[in-house]
Amino acid sequence: MPRQLRPSRFGGRIAFTTVGICLATAAVIYIYVVAIGGAASGHSAVKSQIVVGGLIAAVLGLVAGIYYATVAASNVRRLQDAARKVADGNFETTIPVASVGQLAPVARTFNEMQRRLAELDIARKGFIANASHELRTPIFSLGGFVELLEEEDPSPAEREEFVRTMRQQIERLTKLATDLLDLSQLDAGAMVMTAGSVDLGELAREAAREFGPRAEAHGSRLHLRTAERPVIALADRERVRQIVRILLDNALTHTPEGTEISVTANSSSRRRAELIVSDQGPGIPQRVQGRIFERFYTGDSAGGSGLGLAIATEIAQRMDGRITISSSRRFTAFTLELPQARPTATAPPRPLVKAPR
């Protein structure tokens, strides 16, 4: 028998089940009509007809069972082959939904799973490539400066410049290592957060004092704007501080010298606490805005790992908040929205346990 016509274990089970149902039906009819009913009086012709009819029904049931079992087994085999390809890392071959009959809903679900796995695989490869590049650049730079210091005899001014550049590369490596650690904790769901009342105005003032010297070195003016009433959010204080630092670092890194930067804390009309970091820089193109929160994506040549905004938005989501961007010519604003805490809330901090999104 050709292999394509040979029933599989699954198809054989369907065929035998069909035959069993036919034989059981014929037996019930025979017992009821012949043994119990009027045919028990001796009409042998009736008995023979019932037996022959039962056999014919069994044969027809066997043929139909084998046919549909073969079709079903073929559809299941397609799913098995596709699953094996996915297991081998091939995410390109999809299953034609029309070719699997009753298993079409399973095929649609499988194709959707395959599409998502393909996206994750692309993201993983991009992550490895970008992380390798971000690590290799400062390491090679440090190696070159060490070689120059060993083999050359630089002047005191050159040595000072070398040391300053090496310190910058070390800071870059340290920041990248910290970002990668935060990213791994977010992916694993291991970043523990504690919900409590956070005064966003106070955090804005602390951030303005912390980044004041850097803004002056950048030739920029850092403005602080807070509401008359306290803006209290329900969030993790240290994580909110981390987000503010990321947004201010992003503003100072990706704007020209002398750009005015503002930090604003207020309450929105939707009972949400907001902290806004805005600047009067050149603005962000629309095509970049759609991808600016992606991991390792950088929209200009100012440098950076492209992880800061991705980490900030994921942390905000863990606190039931979000980060939005609004940009036009000569203006850009990143807004952190968080749940607004009740002014009378005095409950102790409680852990926030959220699954990764």
N, C-alpha and C positions, 0 to 999 in steps of 0.2 A: 504494500500500500504506500503511495507517495507520502512523503513527510508532511506536506501541507494538509493532507486529508486525514492523517492519523490523529485521533482525538487525544488530547492531553489528559492528565489526571483530573483537572478541573472539568474539561468537557465530558470525560467519561462519567463523572459523578452526575452531571446534569442529565446525560442520556439514560443512565440506569435509574435515576429518580423518575424520569418521565415514563419509562417502561413499567416501573413498579406501580406508579399511579394508575396506568392503563390496566394492568393485570388485576390490581386490587378493585378497580371499578367493575371490571368484567366479572370477577368472583362475587362481588356483592349483588350484582344484577342476577347472576345465575342462581345464587342461593335463594334470593328473594322470590324470583319468578318460578324457578324449577322446583326447589325443595319445599318452599312455603306456599307459593301461589298455586294457581290452577294447573300449571304445567306439570305438577307432581303426579297427576292422575294417569300419566302414561303416554303423553304425546311426545314420543321420541324425536319427531321432526323438529318440534319447538326447541327441544334440548340441543339438538345438533346445530340449529341455526344460531342459538345463543352462544354456543362454544365457538363456532366459526366466526361470528361477529366479534367475540372477544379477542380471538387470535388476530383478526384483521385490524382491530383497534390497537392491539399491542404492536403489530408490525408498523402501522402508520405512526404510532407514538414513538417507536424506536427511530424511524427515519427522521421525523420532525425533531426529536430530541438530539440526535447526532448532528443535524444541520445547525440548529441554534446553539448547541454546545460548541461546535467548531467555530461559529461566528464569535461567540462570547469569549472562547479561549484565545482566538486571534486578537481580539481587542485587548484582552488582559496581557497578552504577549507584547503588544505594542507598548503598553504602559511599562511593562517590565524592562523592555529594551531601552526605553527612554530614561527610566530611573537608573539603569546601569550606566548610561552615558553621563548622566548628571553626577553619579558617584565617581566617575573617571575624570570629572572636570570639564565635560563638554556641555555648555549651556546654550548652544546655538540651535539644536534640533528640537523643534516643537511638534506636538501631536495635532494633526488635523482633527478638529472636533467632529466634523461630519463623518469621519471614517470609523468612529468607535461606537456608534449607535447609542444604546442605553447608557453607556459609560461616558457620555458627553459631559455631564457636570463634573465628573472626576477629571476628565481631560482638561477642562477649563481651569479647574483648581490647580492641576499639575503645571499647566503652562504659566499660570500666574506665579506659582512658587519658583519655577525655572527662571522667569524674568527677574524676580527679586534676587535670587541667588546670583544671577549674572551681574546685576547692579552692585551687589556686595563684593563680588569677585573683582570687578573693575575698581571699586573704591579701595579694596585691600591692596591691589597692585599699585594704585596711585599713591596710597599711603606709604608703602614701602619705598617707592621711588623718591617721593618728596622728602621723606624722613632721612633717607640716605644722603640726598643732596644737601639738606640743611645741616646735617652733621658733618659731611665731608668738607664743606666750604670753610668753616672756621678751623677745623682740625688741620687742613692743608695750610691755611694762613698762619696758624701758630707754628707749624713745622717750618715754614719758610722763614719766619722771624727768628726762631731759635737757631736755625742754620746761619743766618746772617750775623747774629750776635756771636756765634762760635768762630766763624771763619773771617769775619771782617772786624775792623776796628772803628766802629762808628763814633762820630763826635758826640759830646754830651747832649746836644740838641736832637741829633738823630736817635740816640739811645732813648731819650725821653719820649720821642714820637713812637718808637717801636713799642715801648712798654705801654703807652697809652692805647695803641691799637690792639695789642695783645690783651689788655684788660677788657676792651670792648668785645673781643671775640670770646673771651671767657664768660663774660656776662651773657652773651648771646647763647652760648652752649648751656649755661645754667638755666636761662629762661626756657630754652627748648626742652631740656630735660624735665623741668617742672611742668611744662605744658603737656608733655607726653604722659607724665605720671597722672596728672589730672584727667587726661583723656581716657587713660586705661581704667581709672577708678569710675568714671562716668559710664563707660561701656560695661563694666562688670557690676554696676549698681552698688559699688562699695563706698561711694561718697556719702557719708552720713551728714544730714543737715538737721538743725534744731530750730523749730519755729518759735519766734518770740517777737515782741514789739521792737521795731527798729525805727529810730528817728532819722529819716532820710536827710533832713536839713543838717543835722549834726554830722552825718557821714560826709555830706557835701563839703562842709567846712573843713573837716579833717583832710579830705582829699585835696582841697585847694591849698592848704598849708603844705601838704606833702609834695605836691607837684609845682608849687610856686617857684622854687629855685630852678627847676628844669625849664619851666616856661620862660623865665627870665633869660636863661642861657639860650633858649630858642628865639629870643626876641619877641615873644608873644605875651599878651596880657590875658590873665586868667580872671574872669569875672565870676562872682558868686551871687546867685539869686535864690532867695528862700521865701516861702510864704510867711504871713504874719502868724498863722497858727501852725503848730507842729504838724508835720506830715509823717504819720506813723504807719508803717507797713508791717504786715505779718510775714516774717521771713527770717532767714539765718543771717545774723549780723556780719560774720566774717565773709560769707559768700557774697553778700551784697557789696562789701568793701572790695572784694576781689573783682567783681564786675565793674565797679566804678574805676578802679585802677586800669583795667583793660581798656575801657572806653577812653579814658584820658590819655593813656599811652598811645592808643591808636590815633587820636586827634593830633598829638604832638609829632607823631612819626610821619603821618601822611599829609601834612599841610605845610605850605611854605613858611619860612621864617617871617615873624611879624604878624601871623594870623591871630585874630582875637578868638578866644575860646571861652565858653560859658558853661557853668554847672548850675542847673536849676532843679529845685525840689518843690513840687506842688501836688495838689490833689485834683484829679480829673472829675468831670461831671458824672462819670460812671462809677463813682465810689472806688476808684483805684488810685493808689499812691504811685507817683511818677518821679523819676529822676532822669533828667535830660542833660546830655553832653552835646553841645552844639559848637560849631565853628563857622567862620566866614571864609573858608577856603574855596578852592575852585569848584567844589561840588563833585558828586560821583555820578558817572554815566548810568543810564537806565539799565544797560546790559550788565553792568557790574553789580548793581543793586540786587539783581535776582540771584546772584551767586556769592554775595559777600559773606554770608554766614556758613558757607561750605568749608570743610576742613582743608587746609593747605592752599586755599585759594587766595591769591593776592592780586589786587586790581591794578597795581602800579609797580614801579621799579624801586620803591623806597626801601625794600627789604622786608624782613620779618618772615616768620614761619607760616603765617596764615592760619594759626590755631587760636589766637586770642578771642576773636569774635565767635568762633564756633563753640569754644568752651563757655563763653559768657552766655550765649543763648541757650545752651543745654542746661547750665546751672539755673538760669531763670525759669526754664520749663519745670525743673524739679521743685521749684518753689511756687508753682501755679502762676507763674508770671510769663512775660515774654519781652523780647527786645524788637523794636521796630525801627526802621530807617526812613527818614524823609530828607530828600536832597534835591536841590535845584542849583542853578547857576549862582555861585558865591554864597552857598549856604548848605550845611549838612547837619542833621540832628539825629542822634541815637537816643531812643526813649526806652527806659526800663520801666515796665509796668508791673506792679506787684499788688497782691490783695491788701486792701486797707484794713488795718486793725481797729478794733473798737477802742475809743478813748478810755473806757472803763475796764478794759480787760486787764486782769491781774493774775491770770492763770500762769503757773510756772511753765517754762519752756517744755515742749514735748518733741520727741524725735519724729522727723518726717521720713517715712520709708516709702520710696516710690520706685517702680520698675523703670528701667531705661526705655526711652521712647525712640 
